[in-house]
Amino acid sequence: LAGYSKSDESNINDPNGLLCIWSLALRKKPEYVFTCQSELTKVILHPFNPKLVIGASNTGQILMWDTRGKSLPIMK
């Protein structure tokens, strides 16, 4: 699990926050990729539901993603 912020060389259309979940089975690319509008400062896996990922952003938002859903947060 890794949270990324927008780099200086990125395109203007790229999202500011990027969350990738890596698997030992897939070494060349992340298994899941999620995005958000603001830069991420912290991300963790939900302690009771492994399908949910929780993140905090620079703007103070708490975000939640579901690995069964789309790349955007299901809850802000």
All heavy atoms as a GROMACS GRO file, in nm:
protein
  595
    1LEU      N    1   0.085  -0.117   0.000
    1LEU     CA    2   0.000   0.000   0.000
    1LEU      C    3   0.090   0.123   0.000
    1LEU      O    4   0.180   0.133   0.082
    1LEU     CB    5  -0.089  -0.003   0.124
    1LEU     CG    6  -0.180   0.115   0.150
    1LEU    CD1    7  -0.287   0.125   0.042
    1LEU    CD2    8  -0.245   0.099   0.284
    2ALA      N    9   0.066   0.213  -0.095
    2ALA     CA   10   0.147   0.334  -0.103
    2ALA      C   11   0.060   0.450  -0.151
    2ALA      O   12  -0.021   0.435  -0.242
    2ALA     CB   13   0.263   0.314  -0.199
    3GLY      N   14   0.077   0.566  -0.089
    3GLY     CA   15   0.009   0.687  -0.130
    3GLY      C   16   0.108   0.782  -0.192
    3GLY      O   17   0.220   0.800  -0.143
    4TYR      N   18   0.070   0.844  -0.304
    4TYR     CA   19   0.159   0.932  -0.377
    4TYR      C   20   0.095   1.068  -0.395
    4TYR      O   21  -0.027   1.081  -0.401
    4TYR     CB   22   0.191   0.875  -0.516
    4TYR     CG   23   0.256   0.740  -0.514
    4TYR    CD1   24   0.182   0.625  -0.530
    4TYR    CD2   25   0.393   0.728  -0.497
    4TYR    CE1   26   0.242   0.500  -0.528
    4TYR    CE2   27   0.454   0.604  -0.497
    4TYR     CZ   28   0.377   0.491  -0.513
    4TYR     OH   29   0.437   0.368  -0.512
    5SER      N   30   0.177   1.170  -0.407
    5SER     CA   31   0.133   1.305  -0.440
    5SER      C   32   0.177   1.338  -0.582
    5SER      O   33   0.264   1.272  -0.638
    5SER     CB   34   0.192   1.407  -0.343
    5SER     OG   35   0.144   1.384  -0.214
    6LYS      N   36   0.119   1.442  -0.637
    6LYS     CA   37   0.151   1.483  -0.773
    6LYS      C   38   0.295   1.531  -0.781
    6LYS      O   39   0.341   1.608  -0.696
    6LYS     CB   40   0.056   1.594  -0.814
    6LYS     CG   41   0.058   1.627  -0.960
    6LYS     CD   42  -0.055   1.724  -0.991
    6LYS     CE   43  -0.068   1.743  -1.138
    6LYS     NZ   44  -0.180   1.829  -1.171
    7SER      N   45   0.367   1.486  -0.883
    7SER     CA   46   0.506   1.528  -0.899
    7SER      C   47   0.515   1.657  -0.981
    7SER      O   48   0.418   1.699  -1.044
    7SER     CB   49   0.588   1.418  -0.967
    7SER     OG   50   0.549   1.406  -1.101
    8ASP      N   51   0.631   1.718  -0.982
    8ASP     CA   52   0.651   1.841  -1.057
    8ASP      C   53   0.646   1.818  -1.208
    8ASP      O   54   0.611   1.908  -1.283
    8ASP     CB   55   0.786   1.904  -1.020
    8ASP     CG   56   0.787   1.952  -0.876
    8ASP    OD1   57   0.678   1.981  -0.823
    8ASP    OD2   58   0.896   1.957  -0.818
    9GLU      N   59   0.680   1.699  -1.253
    9GLU     CA   60   0.682   1.669  -1.396
    9GLU      C   61   0.550   1.616  -1.449
    9GLU      O   62   0.538   1.584  -1.566
    9GLU     CB   63   0.791   1.566  -1.428
    9GLU     CG   64   0.931   1.615  -1.401
    9GLU     CD   65   0.988   1.547  -1.278
    9GLU    OE1   66   0.943   1.438  -1.243
    9GLU    OE2   67   1.077   1.605  -1.216
   10SER      N   68   0.448   1.603  -1.366
   10SER     CA   69   0.322   1.541  -1.409
   10SER      C   70   0.241   1.636  -1.496
   10SER      O   71   0.260   1.758  -1.496
   10SER     CB   72   0.241   1.496  -1.288
   10SER     OG   73   0.208   1.608  -1.210
   11ASN      N   74   0.148   1.578  -1.567
   11ASN     CA   75   0.058   1.651  -1.655
   11ASN      C   76  -0.045   1.727  -1.572
   11ASN      O   77  -0.081   1.683  -1.463
   11ASN     CB   78  -0.010   1.550  -1.749
   11ASN     CG   79  -0.090   1.614  -1.858
   11ASN    OD1   80  -0.113   1.734  -1.858
   11ASN    ND2   81  -0.134   1.534  -1.952
   12ILE      N   82  -0.097   1.835  -1.624
   12ILE     CA   83  -0.195   1.915  -1.550
   12ILE      C   84  -0.326   1.839  -1.531
   12ILE      O   85  -0.401   1.864  -1.437
   12ILE     CB   86  -0.219   2.051  -1.620
   12ILE    CG1   87  -0.292   2.145  -1.526
   12ILE    CG2   88  -0.296   2.034  -1.749
   12ILE    CD1   89  -0.279   2.289  -1.560
   13ASN      N   90  -0.355   1.741  -1.617
   13ASN     CA   91  -0.479   1.665  -1.607
   13ASN      C   92  -0.467   1.546  -1.511
   13ASN      O   93  -0.566   1.480  -1.483
   13ASN     CB   94  -0.522   1.615  -1.745
   13ASN     CG   95  -0.556   1.729  -1.837
   13ASN    OD1   96  -0.604   1.832  -1.793
   13ASN    ND2   97  -0.531   1.712  -1.964
   14ASP      N   98  -0.348   1.517  -1.463
   14ASP     CA   99  -0.328   1.406  -1.370
   14ASP      C  100  -0.389   1.440  -1.234
   14ASP      O  101  -0.390   1.555  -1.192
   14ASP     CB  102  -0.179   1.377  -1.351
   14ASP     CG  103  -0.116   1.316  -1.473
   14ASP    OD1  104  -0.190   1.266  -1.560
   14ASP    OD2  105   0.008   1.319  -1.483
   15PRO      N  106  -0.440   1.339  -1.161
   15PRO     CA  107  -0.494   1.366  -1.027
   15PRO      C  108  -0.382   1.404  -0.931
   15PRO      O  109  -0.267   1.363  -0.947
   15PRO     CB  110  -0.559   1.234  -0.988
   15PRO     CG  111  -0.491   1.132  -1.071
   15PRO     CD  112  -0.451   1.200  -1.198
   16ASN      N  113  -0.416   1.482  -0.830
   16ASN     CA  114  -0.317   1.523  -0.729
   16ASN      C  115  -0.277   1.410  -0.637
   16ASN      O  116  -0.164   1.402  -0.594
   16ASN     CB  117  -0.371   1.640  -0.647
   16ASN     CG  118  -0.376   1.768  -0.726
   16ASN    OD1  119  -0.305   1.783  -0.822
   16ASN    ND2  120  -0.461   1.858  -0.684
   17GLY      N  121  -0.371   1.322  -0.604
   17GLY     CA  122  -0.342   1.211  -0.515
   17GLY      C  123  -0.356   1.077  -0.586
   17GLY      O  124  -0.446   1.058  -0.668
   18LEU      N  125  -0.267   0.986  -0.556
   18LEU     CA  126  -0.269   0.854  -0.616
   18LEU      C  127  -0.241   0.751  -0.508
   18LEU      O  128  -0.150   0.768  -0.427
   18LEU     CB  129  -0.162   0.846  -0.726
   18LEU     CG  130  -0.155   0.719  -0.808
   18LEU    CD1  131  -0.280   0.705  -0.893
   18LEU    CD2  132  -0.032   0.722  -0.896
   19LEU      N  133  -0.319   0.645  -0.506
   19LEU     CA  134  -0.306   0.539  -0.408
   19LEU      C  135  -0.290   0.407  -0.483
   19LEU      O  136  -0.374   0.374  -0.566
   19LEU     CB  137  -0.430   0.536  -0.319
   19LEU     CG  138  -0.450   0.417  -0.227
   19LEU    CD1  139  -0.342   0.415  -0.121
   19LEU    CD2  140  -0.585   0.423  -0.164
   20CYS      N  141  -0.184   0.335  -0.457
   20CYS     CA  142  -0.158   0.208  -0.524
   20CYS      C  143  -0.145   0.097  -0.421
   20CYS      O  144  -0.080   0.115  -0.318
   20CYS     CB  145  -0.030   0.215  -0.606
   20CYS     SG  146  -0.035   0.334  -0.740
   21ILE      N  147  -0.207  -0.016  -0.450
   21ILE     CA  148  -0.193  -0.134  -0.367
   21ILE      C  149  -0.118  -0.237  -0.449
   21ILE      O  150  -0.163  -0.278  -0.556
   21ILE     CB  151  -0.329  -0.189  -0.321
   21ILE    CG1  152  -0.401  -0.084  -0.238
   21ILE    CG2  153  -0.310  -0.318  -0.243
   21ILE    CD1  154  -0.538  -0.124  -0.193
   22TRP      N  155  -0.002  -0.276  -0.400
   22TRP     CA  156   0.086  -0.369  -0.471
   22TRP      C  157   0.066  -0.510  -0.418
   22TRP      O  158   0.036  -0.531  -0.302
   22TRP     CB  159   0.232  -0.327  -0.452
   22TRP     CG  160   0.260  -0.193  -0.509
   22TRP    CD1  161   0.244  -0.073  -0.448
   22TRP    CD2  162   0.307  -0.164  -0.640
   22TRP    NE1  163   0.279   0.028  -0.533
   22TRP    CE2  164   0.318  -0.024  -0.652
   22TRP    CE3  165   0.343  -0.244  -0.750
   22TRP    CZ2  166   0.362   0.037  -0.768
   22TRP    CZ3  167   0.386  -0.181  -0.865
   22TRP    CH2  168   0.396  -0.042  -0.874
   23SER      N  169   0.085  -0.607  -0.506
   23SER     CA  170   0.075  -0.748  -0.471
   23SER      C  171   0.207  -0.817  -0.502
   23SER      O  172   0.275  -0.780  -0.598
   23SER     CB  173  -0.038  -0.813  -0.551
   23SER     OG  174  -0.036  -0.952  -0.536
   24LEU      N  175   0.243  -0.915  -0.422
   24LEU     CA  176   0.364  -0.992  -0.451
   24LEU      C  177   0.349  -1.076  -0.578
   24LEU      O  178   0.447  -1.111  -0.642
   24LEU     CB  179   0.399  -1.081  -0.332
   24LEU     CG  180   0.442  -1.007  -0.206
   24LEU    CD1  181   0.462  -1.105  -0.092
   24LEU    CD2  182   0.568  -0.928  -0.231
   25ALA      N  183   0.224  -1.106  -0.615
   25ALA     CA  184   0.200  -1.184  -0.736
   25ALA      C  185   0.219  -1.100  -0.863
   25ALA      O  186   0.261  -1.151  -0.966
   25ALA     CB  187   0.060  -1.243  -0.734
   26LEU      N  188   0.188  -0.970  -0.856
   26LEU     CA  189   0.204  -0.880  -0.970
   26LEU      C  190   0.318  -0.784  -0.939
   26LEU      O  191   0.298  -0.682  -0.876
   26LEU     CB  192   0.075  -0.801  -0.995
   26LEU     CG  193  -0.049  -0.880  -1.031
   26LEU    CD1  194  -0.171  -0.789  -1.030
   26LEU    CD2  195  -0.033  -0.945  -1.166
   27ARG      N  196   0.435  -0.813  -0.984
   27ARG     CA  197   0.551  -0.730  -0.949
   27ARG      C  198   0.573  -0.612  -1.044
   27ARG      O  199   0.643  -0.518  -1.010
   27ARG     CB  200   0.676  -0.816  -0.945
   27ARG     CG  201   0.665  -0.919  -0.834
   27ARG     CD  202   0.796  -0.987  -0.813
   27ARG     NE  203   0.783  -1.086  -0.708
   27ARG     CZ  204   0.827  -1.069  -0.586
   27ARG    NH1  205   0.886  -0.959  -0.552
   27ARG    NH2  206   0.812  -1.164  -0.496
   28LYS      N  207   0.515  -0.614  -1.163
   28LYS     CA  208   0.540  -0.509  -1.261
   28LYS      C  209   0.443  -0.392  -1.254
   28LYS      O  210   0.472  -0.284  -1.302
   28LYS     CB  211   0.538  -0.568  -1.402
   28LYS     CG  212   0.646  -0.672  -1.421
   28LYS     CD  213   0.678  -0.690  -1.565
   28LYS     CE  214   0.781  -0.799  -1.576
   28LYS     NZ  215   0.909  -0.751  -1.613
   29LYS      N  216   0.326  -0.412  -1.194
   29LYS     CA  217   0.227  -0.305  -1.183
   29LYS      C  218   0.144  -0.325  -1.057
   29LYS      O  219   0.135  -0.436  -1.004
   29LYS     CB  220   0.138  -0.302  -1.307
   29LYS     CG  221   0.053  -0.424  -1.325
   29LYS     CD  222  -0.038  -0.409  -1.444
   29LYS     CE  223  -0.137  -0.526  -1.445
   29LYS     NZ  224  -0.243  -0.506  -1.538
   30PRO      N  225   0.081  -0.217  -1.008
   30PRO     CA  226  -0.001  -0.231  -0.888
   30PRO      C  227  -0.129  -0.310  -0.918
   30PRO      O  228  -0.181  -0.307  -1.029
   30PRO     CB  229  -0.032  -0.088  -0.847
   30PRO     CG  230   0.002  -0.004  -0.963
   30PRO     CD  231   0.093  -0.080  -1.051
   31GLU      N  232  -0.178  -0.379  -0.817
   31GLU     CA  233  -0.302  -0.455  -0.833
   31GLU      C  234  -0.423  -0.362  -0.836
   31GLU      O  235  -0.517  -0.382  -0.912
   31GLU     CB  236  -0.316  -0.555  -0.718
   31GLU     CG  237  -0.432  -0.649  -0.734
   31GLU     CD  238  -0.433  -0.760  -0.631
   31GLU    OE1  239  -0.339  -0.768  -0.550
   31GLU    OE2  240  -0.528  -0.837  -0.631
   32TYR      N  241  -0.422  -0.257  -0.753
   32TYR     CA  242  -0.530  -0.158  -0.749
   32TYR      C  243  -0.468  -0.019  -0.758
   32TYR      O  244  -0.365   0.008  -0.698
   32TYR     CB  245  -0.609  -0.167  -0.619
   32TYR     CG  246  -0.676  -0.300  -0.597
   32TYR    CD1  247  -0.623  -0.394  -0.509
   32TYR    CD2  248  -0.793  -0.331  -0.664
   32TYR    CE1  249  -0.685  -0.515  -0.488
   32TYR    CE2  250  -0.856  -0.454  -0.644
   32TYR     CZ  251  -0.801  -0.545  -0.557
   32TYR     OH  252  -0.862  -0.665  -0.537
   33VAL      N  253  -0.537   0.071  -0.830
   33VAL     CA  254  -0.495   0.211  -0.840
   33VAL      C  255  -0.617   0.298  -0.814
   33VAL      O  256  -0.720   0.284  -0.880
   33VAL     CB  257  -0.435   0.242  -0.980
   33VAL    CG1  258  -0.401   0.390  -0.990
   33VAL    CG2  259  -0.315   0.156  -1.008
   34PHE      N  260  -0.606   0.388  -0.716
   34PHE     CA  261  -0.714   0.479  -0.680
   34PHE      C  262  -0.664   0.622  -0.690
   34PHE      O  263  -0.545   0.649  -0.672
   34PHE     CB  264  -0.762   0.451  -0.537
   34PHE     CG  265  -0.810   0.310  -0.516
   34PHE    CD1  266  -0.735   0.221  -0.443
   34PHE    CD2  267  -0.929   0.268  -0.571
   34PHE    CE1  268  -0.778   0.091  -0.423
   34PHE    CE2  269  -0.973   0.138  -0.553
   34PHE     CZ  270  -0.898   0.050  -0.478
   35THR      N  271  -0.755   0.715  -0.716
   35THR     CA  272  -0.718   0.856  -0.731
   35THR      C  273  -0.806   0.943  -0.640
   35THR      O  274  -0.912   0.901  -0.595
   35THR     CB  275  -0.737   0.903  -0.876
   35THR    OG1  276  -0.875   0.886  -0.913
   35THR    CG2  277  -0.649   0.825  -0.971
   36CYS      N  278  -0.759   1.066  -0.617
   36CYS     CA  279  -0.838   1.167  -0.546
   36CYS      C  280  -0.791   1.305  -0.591
   36CYS      O  281  -0.688   1.319  -0.655
   36CYS     CB  282  -0.830   1.150  -0.396
   36CYS     SG  283  -0.670   1.183  -0.325
   37GLN      N  284  -0.869   1.407  -0.555
   37GLN     CA  285  -0.842   1.543  -0.600
   37GLN      C  286  -0.732   1.613  -0.523
   37GLN      O  287  -0.672   1.705  -0.572
   37GLN     CB  288  -0.971   1.626  -0.593
   37GLN     CG  289  -1.079   1.578  -0.686
   37GLN     CD  290  -1.037   1.591  -0.832
   37GLN    OE1  291  -0.967   1.684  -0.868
   37GLN    NE2  292  -1.078   1.496  -0.913
   38SER      N  293  -0.706   1.570  -0.400
   38SER     CA  294  -0.604   1.636  -0.319
   38SER      C  295  -0.490   1.541  -0.287
   38SER      O  296  -0.504   1.420  -0.297
   38SER     CB  297  -0.663   1.694  -0.191
   38SER     OG  298  -0.768   1.619  -0.144
   39GLU      N  299  -0.377   1.596  -0.248
   39GLU     CA  300  -0.259   1.515  -0.218
   39GLU      C  301  -0.281   1.432  -0.092
   39GLU      O  302  -0.338   1.480   0.005
   39GLU     CB  303  -0.138   1.606  -0.200
   39GLU     CG  304  -0.101   1.681  -0.325
   39GLU     CD  305   0.018   1.772  -0.305
   39GLU    OE1  306   0.072   1.777  -0.192
   39GLU    OE2  307   0.056   1.838  -0.400
   40LEU      N  308  -0.236   1.308  -0.095
   40LEU     CA  309  -0.252   1.218   0.019
   40LEU      C  310  -0.137   1.233   0.116
   40LEU      O  311  -0.022   1.248   0.076
   40LEU     CB  312  -0.260   1.074  -0.029
   40LEU     CG  313  -0.382   1.039  -0.112
   40LEU    CD1  314  -0.368   0.902  -0.173
   40LEU    CD2  315  -0.507   1.047  -0.027
   41THR      N  316  -0.170   1.230   0.244
   41THR     CA  317  -0.066   1.236   0.347
   41THR      C  318  -0.051   1.104   0.421
   41THR      O  319   0.056   1.074   0.471
   41THR     CB  320  -0.098   1.347   0.450
   41THR    OG1  321  -0.226   1.322   0.506
   41THR    CG2  322  -0.095   1.484   0.384
   42LYS      N  323  -0.158   1.024   0.428
   42LYS     CA  324  -0.153   0.895   0.498
   42LYS      C  325  -0.260   0.804   0.441
   42LYS      O  326  -0.370   0.848   0.410
   42LYS     CB  327  -0.178   0.916   0.647
   42LYS     CG  328  -0.184   0.791   0.726
   42LYS     CD  329  -0.098   0.799   0.846
   42LYS     CE  330  -0.111   0.667   0.922
   42LYS     NZ  331   0.009   0.625   0.977
   43VAL      N  332  -0.226   0.676   0.426
   43VAL     CA  333  -0.323   0.575   0.382
   43VAL      C  334  -0.304   0.448   0.466
   43VAL      O  335  -0.192   0.413   0.503
   43VAL     CB  336  -0.309   0.542   0.232
   43VAL    CG1  337  -0.354   0.656   0.146
   43VAL    CG2  338  -0.169   0.502   0.196
   44ILE      N  339  -0.415   0.383   0.500
   44ILE     CA  340  -0.410   0.258   0.576
   44ILE      C  341  -0.520   0.166   0.524
   44ILE      O  342  -0.618   0.211   0.465
   44ILE     CB  343  -0.429   0.281   0.728
   44ILE    CG1  344  -0.564   0.347   0.757
   44ILE    CG2  345  -0.316   0.360   0.787
   44ILE    CD1  346  -0.602   0.347   0.903
   45LEU      N  347  -0.503   0.037   0.548
   45LEU     CA  348  -0.609  -0.059   0.521
   45LEU      C  349  -0.704  -0.061   0.640
   45LEU      O  350  -0.662  -0.047   0.754
   45LEU     CB  351  -0.549  -0.198   0.499
   45LEU     CG  352  -0.462  -0.213   0.375
   45LEU    CD1  353  -0.392  -0.347   0.376
   45LEU    CD2  354  -0.544  -0.197   0.249
   46HIS      N  355  -0.832  -0.078   0.613
   46HIS     CA  356  -0.932  -0.084   0.719
   46HIS      C  357  -0.902  -0.205   0.808
   46HIS      O  358  -0.876  -0.314   0.758
   46HIS     CB  359  -1.071  -0.095   0.658
   46HIS     CG  360  -1.181  -0.073   0.755
   46HIS    ND1  361  -1.223  -0.169   0.843
   46HIS    CD2  362  -1.258   0.036   0.778
   46HIS    CE1  363  -1.322  -0.122   0.916
   46HIS    NE2  364  -1.345   0.003   0.879
   47PRO      N  365  -0.903  -0.189   0.941
   47PRO     CA  366  -0.862  -0.299   1.030
   47PRO      C  367  -0.959  -0.418   1.031
   47PRO      O  368  -0.918  -0.530   1.062
   47PRO     CB  369  -0.854  -0.234   1.167
   47PRO     CG  370  -0.933  -0.110   1.158
   47PRO     CD  371  -0.931  -0.067   1.015
   48PHE      N  372  -1.087  -0.397   0.996
   48PHE     CA  373  -1.184  -0.505   1.003
   48PHE      C  374  -1.235  -0.550   0.867
   48PHE      O  375  -1.296  -0.656   0.858
   48PHE     CB  376  -1.302  -0.464   1.092
   48PHE     CG  377  -1.260  -0.425   1.230
   48PHE    CD1  378  -1.271  -0.294   1.273
   48PHE    CD2  379  -1.205  -0.518   1.316
   48PHE    CE1  380  -1.232  -0.257   1.400
   48PHE    CE2  381  -1.164  -0.482   1.443
   48PHE     CZ  382  -1.178  -0.352   1.485
   49ASN      N  383  -1.218  -0.468   0.763
   49ASN     CA  384  -1.264  -0.503   0.629
   49ASN      C  385  -1.149  -0.483   0.531
   49ASN      O  386  -1.117  -0.371   0.495
   49ASN     CB  387  -1.384  -0.416   0.590
   49ASN     CG  388  -1.449  -0.460   0.462
   49ASN    OD1  389  -1.393  -0.539   0.385
   49ASN    ND2  390  -1.569  -0.410   0.438
   50PRO      N  391  -1.087  -0.590   0.482
   50PRO     CA  392  -0.970  -0.575   0.394
   50PRO      C  393  -1.002  -0.518   0.257
   50PRO      O  394  -0.912  -0.483   0.183
   50PRO     CB  395  -0.917  -0.718   0.383
   50PRO     CG  396  -1.031  -0.806   0.415
   50PRO     CD  397  -1.118  -0.729   0.511
   51LYS      N  398  -1.129  -0.503   0.222
   51LYS     CA  399  -1.168  -0.445   0.093
   51LYS      C  400  -1.171  -0.293   0.096
   51LYS      O  401  -1.182  -0.229  -0.007
   51LYS     CB  402  -1.306  -0.496   0.051
   51LYS     CG  403  -1.314  -0.645   0.035
   51LYS     CD  404  -1.241  -0.689  -0.087
   51LYS     CE  405  -1.258  -0.838  -0.107
   51LYS     NZ  406  -1.173  -0.891  -0.209
   52LEU      N  407  -1.160  -0.233   0.216
   52LEU     CA  408  -1.168  -0.088   0.229
   52LEU      C  409  -1.030  -0.029   0.260
   52LEU      O  410  -0.954  -0.086   0.336
   52LEU     CB  411  -1.266  -0.050   0.340
   52LEU     CG  412  -1.410  -0.092   0.319
   52LEU    CD1  413  -1.494  -0.053   0.440
   52LEU    CD2  414  -1.468  -0.032   0.193
   53VAL      N  415  -1.004   0.088   0.201
   53VAL     CA  416  -0.880   0.160   0.224
   53VAL      C  417  -0.918   0.302   0.268
   53VAL      O  418  -1.006   0.365   0.209
   53VAL     CB  419  -0.794   0.167   0.096
   53VAL    CG1  420  -0.665   0.240   0.121
   53VAL    CG2  421  -0.768   0.028   0.041
   54ILE      N  422  -0.853   0.351   0.372
   54ILE     CA  423  -0.882   0.484   0.427
   54ILE      C  424  -0.760   0.572   0.407
   54ILE      O  425  -0.646   0.528   0.427
   54ILE     CB  426  -0.917   0.475   0.576
   54ILE    CG1  427  -1.036   0.382   0.595
   54ILE    CG2  428  -0.946   0.612   0.635
   54ILE    CD1  429  -1.059   0.341   0.737
   55GLY      N  430  -0.783   0.696   0.366
   55GLY     CA  431  -0.672   0.789   0.345
   55GLY      C  432  -0.705   0.927   0.398
   55GLY      O  433  -0.821   0.965   0.410
   56ALA      N  434  -0.600   1.003   0.428
   56ALA     CA  435  -0.614   1.142   0.471
   56ALA      C  436  -0.545   1.230   0.368
   56ALA      O  437  -0.442   1.192   0.312
   56ALA     CB  438  -0.550   1.162   0.608
   57SER      N  439  -0.601   1.347   0.343
   57SER     CA  440  -0.546   1.437   0.241
   57SER      C  441  -0.490   1.565   0.304
   57SER      O  442  -0.512   1.593   0.422
   57SER     CB  443  -0.653   1.472   0.138
   57SER     OG  444  -0.749   1.557   0.194
   58ASN      N  445  -0.420   1.642   0.223
   58ASN     CA  446  -0.364   1.771   0.266
   58ASN      C  447  -0.472   1.869   0.310
   58ASN      O  448  -0.449   1.955   0.393
   58ASN     CB  449  -0.286   1.833   0.151
   58ASN     CG  450  -0.138   1.815   0.167
   58ASN    OD1  451  -0.092   1.758   0.264
   58ASN    ND2  452  -0.063   1.862   0.071
   59THR      N  453  -0.591   1.857   0.250
   59THR     CA  454  -0.699   1.951   0.279
   59THR      C  455  -0.776   1.914   0.405
   59THR      O  456  -0.868   1.985   0.443
   59THR     CB  457  -0.797   1.956   0.161
   59THR    OG1  458  -0.851   1.825   0.141
   59THR    CG2  459  -0.730   2.005   0.035
   60GLY      N  460  -0.741   1.802   0.469
   60GLY     CA  461  -0.808   1.759   0.590
   60GLY      C  462  -0.920   1.660   0.568
   60GLY      O  463  -0.986   1.618   0.662
   61GLN      N  464  -0.943   1.623   0.444
   61GLN     CA  465  -1.048   1.526   0.415
   61GLN      C  466  -1.004   1.385   0.454
   61GLN      O  467  -0.887   1.349   0.442
   61GLN     CB  468  -1.081   1.525   0.266
   61GLN     CG  469  -1.159   1.642   0.217
   61GLN     CD  470  -1.192   1.626   0.070
   61GLN    OE1  471  -1.114   1.574  -0.008
   61GLN    NE2  472  -1.309   1.673   0.031
   62ILE      N  473  -1.099   1.306   0.498
   62ILE     CA  474  -1.080   1.164   0.520
   62ILE      C  475  -1.154   1.094   0.406
   62ILE      O  476  -1.273   1.118   0.385
   62ILE     CB  477  -1.137   1.118   0.657
   62ILE    CG1  478  -1.074   1.197   0.770
   62ILE    CG2  479  -1.117   0.969   0.675
   62ILE    CD1  480  -0.926   1.178   0.787
   63LEU      N  481  -1.084   1.010   0.333
   63LEU     CA  482  -1.139   0.945   0.214
   63LEU      C  483  -1.143   0.794   0.235
   63LEU      O  484  -1.061   0.738   0.308
   63LEU     CB  485  -1.052   0.977   0.092
   63LEU     CG  486  -1.025   1.125   0.069
   63LEU    CD1  487  -0.898   1.143  -0.008
   63LEU    CD2  488  -1.140   1.188  -0.002
   64MET      N  489  -1.238   0.728   0.167
   64MET     CA  490  -1.246   0.583   0.173
   64MET      C  491  -1.267   0.528   0.032
   64MET      O  492  -1.350   0.579  -0.044
   64MET     CB  493  -1.361   0.538   0.263
   64MET     CG  494  -1.366   0.388   0.282
   64MET     SD  495  -1.503   0.331   0.384
   64MET     CE  496  -1.468   0.412   0.539
   65TRP      N  497  -1.188   0.426  -0.002
   65TRP     CA  498  -1.200   0.357  -0.130
   65TRP      C  499  -1.240   0.213  -0.105
   65TRP      O  500  -1.205   0.155  -0.003
   65TRP     CB  501  -1.068   0.357  -0.206
   65TRP     CG  502  -1.023   0.489  -0.252
   65TRP    CD1  503  -1.049   0.548  -0.372
   65TRP    CD2  504  -0.939   0.582  -0.182
   65TRP    NE1  505  -0.989   0.671  -0.380
   65TRP    CE2  506  -0.921   0.694  -0.264
   65TRP    CE3  507  -0.879   0.580  -0.056
   65TRP    CZ2  508  -0.844   0.802  -0.226
   65TRP    CZ3  509  -0.803   0.689  -0.017
   65TRP    CH2  510  -0.786   0.798  -0.102
   66ASP      N  511  -1.311   0.155  -0.201
   66ASP     CA  512  -1.349   0.014  -0.196
   66ASP      C  513  -1.280  -0.056  -0.313
   66ASP      O  514  -1.293  -0.013  -0.428
   66ASP     CB  515  -1.501   0.001  -0.210
   66ASP     CG  516  -1.552  -0.138  -0.180
   66ASP    OD1  517  -1.472  -0.233  -0.184
   66ASP    OD2  518  -1.672  -0.151  -0.152
   67THR      N  519  -1.206  -0.162  -0.284
   67THR     CA  520  -1.132  -0.232  -0.389
   67THR      C  521  -1.225  -0.303  -0.487
   67THR      O  522  -1.183  -0.338  -0.596
   67THR     CB  523  -1.034  -0.335  -0.330
   67THR    OG1  524  -1.107  -0.429  -0.252
   67THR    CG2  525  -0.927  -0.268  -0.247
   68ARG      N  526  -1.351  -0.320  -0.452
   68ARG     CA  527  -1.448  -0.382  -0.542
   68ARG      C  528  -1.510  -0.281  -0.636
   68ARG      O  529  -1.582  -0.318  -0.728
   68ARG     CB  530  -1.557  -0.451  -0.462
   68ARG     CG  531  -1.504  -0.559  -0.370
   68ARG     CD  532  -1.607  -0.599  -0.271
   68ARG     NE  533  -1.624  -0.489  -0.175
   68ARG     CZ  534  -1.685  -0.499  -0.059
   68ARG    NH1  535  -1.736  -0.614  -0.023
   68ARG    NH2  536  -1.694  -0.397   0.022
   69GLY      N  537  -1.484  -0.151  -0.614
   69GLY     CA  538  -1.549  -0.046  -0.692
   69GLY      C  539  -1.456   0.023  -0.789
   69GLY      O  540  -1.358  -0.034  -0.836
   70LYS      N  541  -1.487   0.149  -0.815
   70LYS     CA  542  -1.411   0.229  -0.910
   70LYS      C  543  -1.290   0.294  -0.844
   70LYS      O  544  -1.266   0.276  -0.726
   70LYS     CB  545  -1.501   0.336  -0.969
   70LYS     CG  546  -1.620   0.277  -1.042
   70LYS     CD  547  -1.700   0.381  -1.109
   70LYS     CE  548  -1.817   0.313  -1.176
   70LYS     NZ  549  -1.876   0.386  -1.280
   71SER      N  550  -1.215   0.372  -0.922
   71SER     CA  551  -1.091   0.430  -0.870
   71SER      C  552  -1.115   0.554  -0.784
   71SER      O  553  -1.027   0.598  -0.715
   71SER     CB  554  -0.999   0.464  -0.986
   71SER     OG  555  -1.053   0.570  -1.063
   72LEU      N  556  -1.235   0.611  -0.788
   72LEU     CA  557  -1.266   0.730  -0.708
   72LEU      C  558  -1.310   0.690  -0.568
   72LEU      O  559  -1.359   0.579  -0.547
   72LEU     CB  560  -1.375   0.812  -0.776
   72LEU     CG  561  -1.336   0.872  -0.911
   72LEU    CD1  562  -1.456   0.939  -0.975
   72LEU    CD2  563  -1.222   0.969  -0.896
   73PRO      N  564  -1.297   0.779  -0.470
   73PRO     CA  565  -1.339   0.746  -0.333
   73PRO      C  566  -1.490   0.722  -0.326
   73PRO      O  567  -1.568   0.788  -0.396
   73PRO     CB  568  -1.301   0.869  -0.252
   73PRO     CG  569  -1.214   0.951  -0.337
   73PRO     CD  570  -1.236   0.911  -0.477
   74ILE      N  571  -1.530   0.626  -0.242
   74ILE     CA  572  -1.673   0.601  -0.224
   74ILE      C  573  -1.731   0.692  -0.116
   74ILE      O  574  -1.852   0.710  -0.109
   74ILE     CB  575  -1.700   0.453  -0.188
   74ILE    CG1  576  -1.626   0.413  -0.061
   74ILE    CG2  577  -1.664   0.363  -0.303
   74ILE    CD1  578  -1.668   0.279  -0.005
   75MET      N  579  -1.643   0.748  -0.033
   75MET     CA  580  -1.689   0.835   0.076
   75MET      C  581  -1.582   0.940   0.104
   75MET      O  582  -1.464   0.911   0.101
   75MET     CB  583  -1.714   0.752   0.202
   75MET     CG  584  -1.784   0.825   0.311
   75MET     SD  585  -1.814   0.722   0.456
   75MET     CE  586  -1.907   0.587   0.389
   76LYS      N  587  -1.626   1.064   0.130
   76LYS     CA  588  -1.535   1.173   0.168
   76LYS      C  589  -1.580   1.229   0.300
   76LYS      O  590  -1.696   1.241   0.327
   76LYS     CB  591  -1.536   1.285   0.064
   76LYS     CG  592  -1.474   1.247  -0.066
   76LYS     CD  593  -1.474   1.365  -0.158
   76LYS     CE  594  -1.416   1.329  -0.292
   76LYS     NZ  595  -1.414   1.440  -0.384
   0.00000   0.00000   0.00000
